[in-house]
Amino acid sequence: MAEHSIVSPLPGTFYRRSAPDAPNYIEVGGAVECGAVIGLIEVMKQFSELHADKTGTLVAFHVEDGDPIEPGQLLAVIESDE
């Protein structure tokens, strides 16, 4: 098994769901497909989707919902067979 880090491509605020009353895109321990949305990054009221770059299991988030983030900051880790 290999671990793959997902880092922020830009500064902003990280969200794990599309709206306050919506479920999280994915939970820790959940299966994730390559290209699946795992969160949103909001910059000045514009939202960009954050996608998984590997198929596997989401083993950790390193930020909480609503946390401010910086470019290059580690956001999540996926474990995969690749």
C-alpha positions, 0 to 999 in steps of 0.5 A: 500500500502506498500513501498519497498526499493531497495538498492545497493548490491555492489559499482559501477556506476548506470545506468538506461538504457542499452546504452546511446541511449537506453530508460530507463528500467523504468520511475518513476510512471511506473508499474514494475513486480517482477524480472524486470530489473530497472537498471545496476550497473557497476563495472570495466567494468562489468555490473550487472542487478538490479532487482525489488523485488516486483510487483507494481509502481516505485515511486522514484529513489534516484540516477541519471543515472551515479551516483556512488553508495555504497553497501546498498545505497537506489536506488529506491522505489516501492509501492505495495499491498504486 
